[in-house]
Amino acid sequence: MYNRISNREVEAKVTTAAAAAQLIKDGMTVGMSGFSMAGYPKAVPTALARRAEKGE
């Protein structure tokens, strides 16, 4: 994936879905877009669901 990112400042912000899910705290509102299957968010909501299953 990193070979597709030409801006090194942006590349430094790329993280895993699990790490991104850890940034979401109880009570936060999370907006997601994706009107087509190509843009449908999959990894972060799944990681967030795993946290919920663990009781977080």
mmCIF file of the N, C-alpha and C atoms, coordinates in Angstrom:
data_MODEL
# 
_entry.id   MODEL 
# 
loop_
_atom_site.group_PDB 
_atom_site.id 
_atom_site.type_symbol 
_atom_site.label_atom_id 
_atom_site.label_alt_id 
_atom_site.label_comp_id 
_atom_site.label_asym_id 
_atom_site.label_entity_id 
_atom_site.label_seq_id 
_atom_site.pdbx_PDB_ins_code 
_atom_site.Cartn_x 
_atom_site.Cartn_y 
_atom_site.Cartn_z 
_atom_site.occupancy 
_atom_site.B_iso_or_equiv 
_atom_site.pdbx_formal_charge 
_atom_site.auth_seq_id 
_atom_site.auth_comp_id 
_atom_site.auth_asym_id 
_atom_site.auth_atom_id 
_atom_site.pdbx_PDB_model_num 
ATOM 1   N N  . MET A 1 1  ? 0.826   -1.192 0.000  1.00 0.00 ? 1  MET A N  1 
ATOM 2   C CA . MET A 1 1  ? 0.000   0.000  0.000  1.00 0.00 ? 1  MET A CA 1 
ATOM 3   C C  . MET A 1 1  ? 0.869   1.255  0.000  1.00 0.00 ? 1  MET A C  1 
ATOM 4   N N  . TYR A 1 2  ? 1.988   1.225  0.706  1.00 0.00 ? 2  TYR A N  1 
ATOM 5   C CA . TYR A 1 2  ? 2.805   2.427  0.839  1.00 0.00 ? 2  TYR A CA 1 
ATOM 6   C C  . TYR A 1 2  ? 3.338   2.917  -0.496 1.00 0.00 ? 2  TYR A C  1 
ATOM 7   N N  . ASN A 1 3  ? 3.487   2.037  -1.467 1.00 0.00 ? 3  ASN A N  1 
ATOM 8   C CA . ASN A 1 3  ? 3.968   2.483  -2.769 1.00 0.00 ? 3  ASN A CA 1 
ATOM 9   C C  . ASN A 1 3  ? 2.923   3.293  -3.519 1.00 0.00 ? 3  ASN A C  1 
ATOM 10  N N  . ARG A 1 4  ? 1.678   3.299  -3.039 1.00 0.00 ? 4  ARG A N  1 
ATOM 11  C CA . ARG A 1 4  ? 0.616   4.091  -3.673 1.00 0.00 ? 4  ARG A CA 1 
ATOM 12  C C  . ARG A 1 4  ? 0.482   5.483  -3.068 1.00 0.00 ? 4  ARG A C  1 
ATOM 13  N N  . ILE A 1 5  ? 1.163   5.758  -1.959 1.00 0.00 ? 5  ILE A N  1 
ATOM 14  C CA . ILE A 1 5  ? 1.073   7.057  -1.284 1.00 0.00 ? 5  ILE A CA 1 
ATOM 15  C C  . ILE A 1 5  ? 2.310   7.866  -1.633 1.00 0.00 ? 5  ILE A C  1 
ATOM 16  N N  . SER A 1 6  ? 2.109   8.984  -2.328 1.00 0.00 ? 6  SER A N  1 
ATOM 17  C CA . SER A 1 6  ? 3.258   9.786  -2.747 1.00 0.00 ? 6  SER A CA 1 
ATOM 18  C C  . SER A 1 6  ? 3.633   10.858 -1.731 1.00 0.00 ? 6  SER A C  1 
ATOM 19  N N  . ASN A 1 7  ? 2.727   11.239 -0.852 1.00 0.00 ? 7  ASN A N  1 
ATOM 20  C CA . ASN A 1 7  ? 2.999   12.270 0.144  1.00 0.00 ? 7  ASN A CA 1 
ATOM 21  C C  . ASN A 1 7  ? 3.462   11.596 1.435  1.00 0.00 ? 7  ASN A C  1 
ATOM 22  N N  . ARG A 1 8  ? 4.702   11.824 1.839  1.00 0.00 ? 8  ARG A N  1 
ATOM 23  C CA . ARG A 1 8  ? 5.274   11.159 3.013  1.00 0.00 ? 8  ARG A CA 1 
ATOM 24  C C  . ARG A 1 8  ? 4.606   11.604 4.316  1.00 0.00 ? 8  ARG A C  1 
ATOM 25  N N  . GLU A 1 9  ? 4.102   12.828 4.382  1.00 0.00 ? 9  GLU A N  1 
ATOM 26  C CA . GLU A 1 9  ? 3.392   13.278 5.586  1.00 0.00 ? 9  GLU A CA 1 
ATOM 27  C C  . GLU A 1 9  ? 2.103   12.493 5.765  1.00 0.00 ? 9  GLU A C  1 
ATOM 28  N N  . VAL A 1 10 ? 1.430   12.220 4.675  1.00 0.00 ? 10 VAL A N  1 
ATOM 29  C CA . VAL A 1 10 ? 0.201   11.420 4.737  1.00 0.00 ? 10 VAL A CA 1 
ATOM 30  C C  . VAL A 1 10 ? 0.551   9.976  5.073  1.00 0.00 ? 10 VAL A C  1 
ATOM 31  N N  . GLU A 1 11 ? 1.609   9.467  4.488  1.00 0.00 ? 11 GLU A N  1 
ATOM 32  C CA . GLU A 1 11 ? 2.028   8.088  4.731  1.00 0.00 ? 11 GLU A CA 1 
ATOM 33  C C  . GLU A 1 11 ? 2.263   7.834  6.223  1.00 0.00 ? 11 GLU A C  1 
ATOM 34  N N  . ALA A 1 12 ? 2.785   8.828  6.925  1.00 0.00 ? 12 ALA A N  1 
ATOM 35  C CA . ALA A 1 12 ? 3.062   8.698  8.355  1.00 0.00 ? 12 ALA A CA 1 
ATOM 36  C C  . ALA A 1 12 ? 1.783   8.557  9.179  1.00 0.00 ? 12 ALA A C  1 
ATOM 37  N N  . LYS A 1 13 ? 0.643   8.923  8.608  1.00 0.00 ? 13 LYS A N  1 
ATOM 38  C CA . LYS A 1 13 ? -0.632  8.850  9.322  1.00 0.00 ? 13 LYS A CA 1 
ATOM 39  C C  . LYS A 1 13 ? -1.379  7.542  9.086  1.00 0.00 ? 13 LYS A C  1 
ATOM 40  N N  . VAL A 1 14 ? -0.863  6.711  8.198  1.00 0.00 ? 14 VAL A N  1 
ATOM 41  C CA . VAL A 1 14 ? -1.508  5.432  7.909  1.00 0.00 ? 14 VAL A CA 1 
ATOM 42  C C  . VAL A 1 14 ? -1.310  4.504  9.100  1.00 0.00 ? 14 VAL A C  1 
ATOM 43  N N  . THR A 1 15 ? -2.377  3.822  9.513  1.00 0.00 ? 15 THR A N  1 
ATOM 44  C CA . THR A 1 15 ? -2.313  2.938  10.670 1.00 0.00 ? 15 THR A CA 1 
ATOM 45  C C  . THR A 1 15 ? -3.179  1.708  10.417 1.00 0.00 ? 15 THR A C  1 
ATOM 46  N N  . THR A 1 16 ? -3.182  0.809  11.338 1.00 0.00 ? 16 THR A N  1 
ATOM 47  C CA . THR A 1 16 ? -4.013  -0.391 11.212 1.00 0.00 ? 16 THR A CA 1 
ATOM 48  C C  . THR A 1 16 ? -5.443  -0.072 11.625 1.00 0.00 ? 16 THR A C  1 
ATOM 49  N N  . ALA A 1 17 ? -6.355  -0.939 11.229 1.00 0.00 ? 17 ALA A N  1 
ATOM 50  C CA . ALA A 1 17 ? -7.759  -0.764 11.618 1.00 0.00 ? 17 ALA A CA 1 
ATOM 51  C C  . ALA A 1 17 ? -7.912  -0.865 13.128 1.00 0.00 ? 17 ALA A C  1 
ATOM 52  N N  . ALA A 1 18 ? -7.184  -1.779 13.744 1.00 0.00 ? 18 ALA A N  1 
ATOM 53  C CA . ALA A 1 18 ? -7.271  -1.943 15.201 1.00 0.00 ? 18 ALA A CA 1 
ATOM 54  C C  . ALA A 1 18 ? -6.783  -0.692 15.926 1.00 0.00 ? 18 ALA A C  1 
ATOM 55  N N  . ALA A 1 19 ? -5.702  -0.105 15.446 1.00 0.00 ? 19 ALA A N  1 
ATOM 56  C CA . ALA A 1 19 ? -5.189  1.120  16.072 1.00 0.00 ? 19 ALA A CA 1 
ATOM 57  C C  . ALA A 1 19 ? -6.165  2.274  15.862 1.00 0.00 ? 19 ALA A C  1 
ATOM 58  N N  . ALA A 1 20 ? -6.775  2.349  14.689 1.00 0.00 ? 20 ALA A N  1 
ATOM 59  C CA . ALA A 1 20 ? -7.764  3.399  14.432 1.00 0.00 ? 20 ALA A CA 1 
ATOM 60  C C  . ALA A 1 20 ? -8.985  3.215  15.322 1.00 0.00 ? 20 ALA A C  1 
ATOM 61  N N  . ALA A 1 21 ? -9.401  1.975  15.513 1.00 0.00 ? 21 ALA A N  1 
ATOM 62  C CA . ALA A 1 21 ? -10.564 1.704  16.370 1.00 0.00 ? 21 ALA A CA 1 
ATOM 63  C C  . ALA A 1 21 ? -10.297 2.103  17.818 1.00 0.00 ? 21 ALA A C  1 
ATOM 64  N N  . GLN A 1 22 ? -9.044  2.019  18.246 1.00 0.00 ? 22 GLN A N  1 
ATOM 65  C CA . GLN A 1 22 ? -8.699  2.425  19.611 1.00 0.00 ? 22 GLN A CA 1 
ATOM 66  C C  . GLN A 1 22 ? -8.850  3.926  19.828 1.00 0.00 ? 22 GLN A C  1 
ATOM 67  N N  . LEU A 1 23 ? -8.823  4.695  18.750 1.00 0.00 ? 23 LEU A N  1 
ATOM 68  C CA . LEU A 1 23 ? -8.989  6.146  18.860 1.00 0.00 ? 23 LEU A CA 1 
ATOM 69  C C  . LEU A 1 23 ? -10.448 6.544  19.084 1.00 0.00 ? 23 LEU A C  1 
ATOM 70  N N  . ILE A 1 24 ? -11.369 5.624  18.834 1.00 0.00 ? 24 ILE A N  1 
ATOM 71  C CA . ILE A 1 24 ? -12.798 5.904  18.974 1.00 0.00 ? 24 ILE A CA 1 
ATOM 72  C C  . ILE A 1 24 ? -13.204 5.599  20.408 1.00 0.00 ? 24 ILE A C  1 
ATOM 73  N N  . LYS A 1 25 ? -13.668 6.613  21.107 1.00 0.00 ? 25 LYS A N  1 
ATOM 74  C CA . LYS A 1 25 ? -14.036 6.486  22.523 1.00 0.00 ? 25 LYS A CA 1 
ATOM 75  C C  . LYS A 1 25 ? -15.552 6.453  22.686 1.00 0.00 ? 25 LYS A C  1 
ATOM 76  N N  . ASP A 1 26 ? -16.004 5.916  23.812 1.00 0.00 ? 26 ASP A N  1 
ATOM 77  C CA . ASP A 1 26 ? -17.423 5.829  24.122 1.00 0.00 ? 26 ASP A CA 1 
ATOM 78  C C  . ASP A 1 26 ? -18.067 7.211  24.052 1.00 0.00 ? 26 ASP A C  1 
ATOM 79  N N  . GLY A 1 27 ? -19.191 7.303  23.372 1.00 0.00 ? 27 GLY A N  1 
ATOM 80  C CA . GLY A 1 27 ? -19.923 8.555  23.256 1.00 0.00 ? 27 GLY A CA 1 
ATOM 81  C C  . GLY A 1 27 ? -19.577 9.362  22.017 1.00 0.00 ? 27 GLY A C  1 
ATOM 82  N N  . MET A 1 28 ? -18.516 8.997  21.322 1.00 0.00 ? 28 MET A N  1 
ATOM 83  C CA . MET A 1 28 ? -18.148 9.713  20.101 1.00 0.00 ? 28 MET A CA 1 
ATOM 84  C C  . MET A 1 28 ? -19.111 9.367  18.977 1.00 0.00 ? 28 MET A C  1 
ATOM 85  N N  . THR A 1 29 ? -19.289 10.293 18.070 1.00 0.00 ? 29 THR A N  1 
ATOM 86  C CA . THR A 1 29 ? -20.071 10.061 16.862 1.00 0.00 ? 29 THR A CA 1 
ATOM 87  C C  . THR A 1 29 ? -19.087 9.839  15.724 1.00 0.00 ? 29 THR A C  1 
ATOM 88  N N  . VAL A 1 30 ? -19.272 8.733  15.020 1.00 0.00 ? 30 VAL A N  1 
ATOM 89  C CA . VAL A 1 30 ? -18.380 8.387  13.919 1.00 0.00 ? 30 VAL A CA 1 
ATOM 90  C C  . VAL A 1 30 ? -19.182 8.417  12.627 1.00 0.00 ? 30 VAL A C  1 
ATOM 91  N N  . GLY A 1 31 ? -18.764 9.235  11.696 1.00 0.00 ? 31 GLY A N  1 
ATOM 92  C CA . GLY A 1 31 ? -19.422 9.304  10.396 1.00 0.00 ? 31 GLY A CA 1 
ATOM 93  C C  . GLY A 1 31 ? -18.624 8.530  9.365  1.00 0.00 ? 31 GLY A C  1 
ATOM 94  N N  . MET A 1 32 ? -19.326 7.789  8.546  1.00 0.00 ? 32 MET A N  1 
ATOM 95  C CA . MET A 1 32 ? -18.673 7.019  7.482  1.00 0.00 ? 32 MET A CA 1 
ATOM 96  C C  . MET A 1 32 ? -19.441 7.225  6.202  1.00 0.00 ? 32 MET A C  1 
ATOM 97  N N  . SER A 1 33 ? -18.713 7.259  5.122  1.00 0.00 ? 33 SER A N  1 
ATOM 98  C CA . SER A 1 33 ? -19.370 7.388  3.836  1.00 0.00 ? 33 SER A CA 1 
ATOM 99  C C  . SER A 1 33 ? -19.034 6.184  2.991  1.00 0.00 ? 33 SER A C  1 
ATOM 100 N N  . GLY A 1 34 ? -19.661 6.102  1.880  1.00 0.00 ? 34 GLY A N  1 
ATOM 101 C CA . GLY A 1 34 ? -19.409 5.000  0.969  1.00 0.00 ? 34 GLY A CA 1 
ATOM 102 C C  . GLY A 1 34 ? -20.703 4.622  0.278  1.00 0.00 ? 34 GLY A C  1 
ATOM 103 N N  . PHE A 1 35 ? -20.962 5.278  -0.816 1.00 0.00 ? 35 PHE A N  1 
ATOM 104 C CA . PHE A 1 35 ? -22.210 5.020  -1.533 1.00 0.00 ? 35 PHE A CA 1 
ATOM 105 C C  . PHE A 1 35 ? -22.058 3.895  -2.541 1.00 0.00 ? 35 PHE A C  1 
ATOM 106 N N  . SER A 1 36 ? -20.841 3.390  -2.653 1.00 0.00 ? 36 SER A N  1 
ATOM 107 C CA . SER A 1 36 ? -20.614 2.242  -3.530 1.00 0.00 ? 36 SER A CA 1 
ATOM 108 C C  . SER A 1 36 ? -19.805 1.219  -2.752 1.00 0.00 ? 36 SER A C  1 
ATOM 109 N N  . MET A 1 37 ? -19.818 0.010  -3.194 1.00 0.00 ? 37 MET A N  1 
ATOM 110 C CA . MET A 1 37 ? -19.086 -1.034 -2.488 1.00 0.00 ? 37 MET A CA 1 
ATOM 111 C C  . MET A 1 37 ? -17.579 -0.776 -2.486 1.00 0.00 ? 37 MET A C  1 
ATOM 112 N N  . ALA A 1 38 ? -17.073 -0.065 -3.485 1.00 0.00 ? 38 ALA A N  1 
ATOM 113 C CA . ALA A 1 38 ? -15.639 0.214  -3.532 1.00 0.00 ? 38 ALA A CA 1 
ATOM 114 C C  . ALA A 1 38 ? -15.219 1.124  -2.385 1.00 0.00 ? 38 ALA A C  1 
ATOM 115 N N  . GLY A 1 39 ? -16.085 2.024  -1.952 1.00 0.00 ? 39 GLY A N  1 
ATOM 116 C CA . GLY A 1 39 ? -15.746 2.944  -0.886 1.00 0.00 ? 39 GLY A CA 1 
ATOM 117 C C  . GLY A 1 39 ? -16.324 2.562  0.461  1.00 0.00 ? 39 GLY A C  1 
ATOM 118 N N  . TYR A 1 40 ? -16.924 1.394  0.544  1.00 0.00 ? 40 TYR A N  1 
ATOM 119 C CA . TYR A 1 40 ? -17.589 0.964  1.773  1.00 0.00 ? 40 TYR A CA 1 
ATOM 120 C C  . TYR A 1 40 ? -16.563 0.704  2.871  1.00 0.00 ? 40 TYR A C  1 
ATOM 121 N N  . PRO A 1 41 ? -16.711 1.339  4.035  1.00 0.00 ? 41 PRO A N  1 
ATOM 122 C CA . PRO A 1 41 ? -15.755 1.119  5.123  1.00 0.00 ? 41 PRO A CA 1 
ATOM 123 C C  . PRO A 1 41 ? -15.964 -0.265 5.734  1.00 0.00 ? 41 PRO A C  1 
ATOM 124 N N  . LYS A 1 42 ? -14.912 -1.050 5.817  1.00 0.00 ? 42 LYS A N  1 
ATOM 125 C CA . LYS A 1 42 ? -15.051 -2.406 6.328  1.00 0.00 ? 42 LYS A CA 1 
ATOM 126 C C  . LYS A 1 42 ? -14.158 -2.682 7.534  1.00 0.00 ? 42 LYS A C  1 
ATOM 127 N N  . ALA A 1 43 ? -12.906 -2.316 7.466  1.00 0.00 ? 43 ALA A N  1 
ATOM 128 C CA . ALA A 1 43 ? -11.932 -2.740 8.461  1.00 0.00 ? 43 ALA A CA 1 
ATOM 129 C C  . ALA A 1 43 ? -12.132 -2.077 9.823  1.00 0.00 ? 43 ALA A C  1 
ATOM 130 N N  . VAL A 1 44 ? -12.318 -0.775 9.872  1.00 0.00 ? 44 VAL A N  1 
ATOM 131 C CA . VAL A 1 44 ? -12.438 -0.084 11.162 1.00 0.00 ? 44 VAL A CA 1 
ATOM 132 C C  . VAL A 1 44 ? -13.736 -0.460 11.885 1.00 0.00 ? 44 VAL A C  1 
ATOM 133 N N  . PRO A 1 45 ? -14.898 -0.493 11.213 1.00 0.00 ? 45 PRO A N  1 
ATOM 134 C CA . PRO A 1 45 ? -16.102 -0.927 11.935 1.00 0.00 ? 45 PRO A CA 1 
ATOM 135 C C  . PRO A 1 45 ? -15.988 -2.358 12.477 1.00 0.00 ? 45 PRO A C  1 
ATOM 136 N N  . THR A 1 46 ? -15.311 -3.220 11.736 1.00 0.00 ? 46 THR A N  1 
ATOM 137 C CA . THR A 1 46 ? -15.110 -4.593 12.209 1.00 0.00 ? 46 THR A CA 1 
ATOM 138 C C  . THR A 1 46 ? -14.208 -4.610 13.440 1.00 0.00 ? 46 THR A C  1 
ATOM 139 N N  . ALA A 1 47 ? -13.145 -3.832 13.421 1.00 0.00 ? 47 ALA A N  1 
ATOM 140 C CA . ALA A 1 47 ? -12.250 -3.742 14.574 1.00 0.00 ? 47 ALA A CA 1 
ATOM 141 C C  . ALA A 1 47 ? -12.972 -3.139 15.772 1.00 0.00 ? 47 ALA A C  1 
ATOM 142 N N  . LEU A 1 48 ? -13.832 -2.183 15.525 1.00 0.00 ? 48 LEU A N  1 
ATOM 143 C CA . LEU A 1 48 ? -14.617 -1.573 16.600 1.00 0.00 ? 48 LEU A CA 1 
ATOM 144 C C  . LEU A 1 48 ? -15.598 -2.592 17.188 1.00 0.00 ? 48 LEU A C  1 
ATOM 145 N N  . ALA A 1 49 ? -16.195 -3.403 16.332 1.00 0.00 ? 49 ALA A N  1 
ATOM 146 C CA . ALA A 1 49 ? -17.107 -4.446 16.802 1.00 0.00 ? 49 ALA A CA 1 
ATOM 147 C C  . ALA A 1 49 ? -16.367 -5.465 17.665 1.00 0.00 ? 49 ALA A C  1 
ATOM 148 N N  . ARG A 1 50 ? -15.143 -5.793 17.306 1.00 0.00 ? 50 ARG A N  1 
ATOM 149 C CA . ARG A 1 50 ? -14.344 -6.722 18.119 1.00 0.00 ? 50 ARG A CA 1 
ATOM 150 C C  . ARG A 1 50 ? -14.105 -6.147 19.509 1.00 0.00 ? 50 ARG A C  1 
ATOM 151 N N  . ARG A 1 51 ? -13.859 -4.849 19.600 1.00 0.00 ? 51 ARG A N  1 
ATOM 152 C CA . ARG A 1 51 ? -13.704 -4.210 20.908 1.00 0.00 ? 51 ARG A CA 1 
ATOM 153 C C  . ARG A 1 51 ? -14.971 -4.340 21.718 1.00 0.00 ? 51 ARG A C  1 
ATOM 154 N N  . ALA A 1 52 ? -16.115 -4.131 21.073 1.00 0.00 ? 52 ALA A N  1 
ATOM 155 C CA . ALA A 1 52 ? -17.405 -4.237 21.772 1.00 0.00 ? 52 ALA A CA 1 
ATOM 156 C C  . ALA A 1 52 ? -17.646 -5.650 22.262 1.00 0.00 ? 52 ALA A C  1 
ATOM 157 N N  . GLU A 1 53 ? -17.282 -6.635 21.458 1.00 0.00 ? 53 GLU A N  1 
ATOM 158 C CA . GLU A 1 53 ? -17.447 -8.029 21.865 1.00 0.00 ? 53 GLU A CA 1 
ATOM 159 C C  . GLU A 1 53 ? -16.617 -8.368 23.095 1.00 0.00 ? 53 GLU A C  1 
ATOM 160 N N  . LYS A 1 54 ? -15.490 -7.685 23.252 1.00 0.00 ? 54 LYS A N  1 
ATOM 161 C CA . LYS A 1 54 ? -14.618 -7.898 24.419 1.00 0.00 ? 54 LYS A CA 1 
ATOM 162 C C  . LYS A 1 54 ? -15.127 -7.144 25.651 1.00 0.00 ? 54 LYS A C  1 
ATOM 163 N N  . GLY A 1 55 ? -16.191 -6.361 25.472 1.00 0.00 ? 55 GLY A N  1 
ATOM 164 C CA . GLY A 1 55 ? -16.757 -5.617 26.592 1.00 0.00 ? 55 GLY A CA 1 
ATOM 165 C C  . GLY A 1 55 ? -16.198 -4.229 26.762 1.00 0.00 ? 55 GLY A C  1 
ATOM 166 N N  . GLU A 1 56 ? -15.457 -3.744 25.780 1.00 0.00 ? 56 GLU A N  1 
ATOM 167 C CA . GLU A 1 56 ? -14.908 -2.386 25.883 1.00 0.00 ? 56 GLU A CA 1 
ATOM 168 C C  . GLU A 1 56 ? -15.976 -1.365 25.563 1.00 0.00 ? 56 GLU A C  1 
# 
